[in-house]
Amino acid sequence: MKRTWTIIGVSDVPGSFKWYQSLFGQPEMSPGHDYFGQILDTDGTVLLCLHQWGAHEHPSLMSPDEASPGNGLLLFFRVDDYEMALKRARALVSRFEEEPHVNPNTQTWEFSLRDPDGYYVTISALHAPERRGPARRPDKRLQPTKARRRIRKLRERRPRLRG
């Protein structure tokens, strides 16, 4: 098994830690350090690591002045409690970058917002909504054999032009 640990530079690890815990509906707790914290799923999977800008002299985490935070990065989270995540997100920010909509690629509901450091965060439903109502019957008009027969009959009824 392989896992990635996405690590982002933030100006306030405890503040960002609290913000992401609120977004994901997790119980409030403190990060492991003032300079580093891991947002964990209920099974212990690392969802996101928050790293203080400039701590430990990692080249790409030295300063937000080197590049805009989030430039070239999209934090995309699939959640199993989309409706609750939407409510929590509305309590955290005054406006969304993208209002809730169905993503045409994943066929799932999603919305996007900015975190306290300006990172672009997208929250997507884990599953596409189930279809409601009876399954659609195939349109019999589109069945090939009947369509060919209908076209042939139409051609037979058309008067032929002589020239």
Sequence and secondary structure as in RCSB ss.txt:
>XXXX:A:sequence
MKRTWTIIGVSDVPGSFKWYQSLFGQPEMSPGHDYFGQILDTDGTVLLCLHQWGAHEHPSLMSPDEASPGNGLLL
FFRVDDYEMALKRARALVSRFEEEPHVNPNTQTWEFSLRDPDGYYVTISALHAPERRGPARRPDKRLQPTKARRR
IRKLRERRPRLRG
>XXXX:A:secstr
      EEEES HHHHHHHHHHHHT      SSSSEEEEE TTS EEEEEEETTGGG GGGS TTSS TTTT  E
EEEES HHHHHHHHHHH SS SEEEEE TTT SEEEEEE TT  EEEEEESS     SS     GGG HHHHHHH
HHHHHHHS     
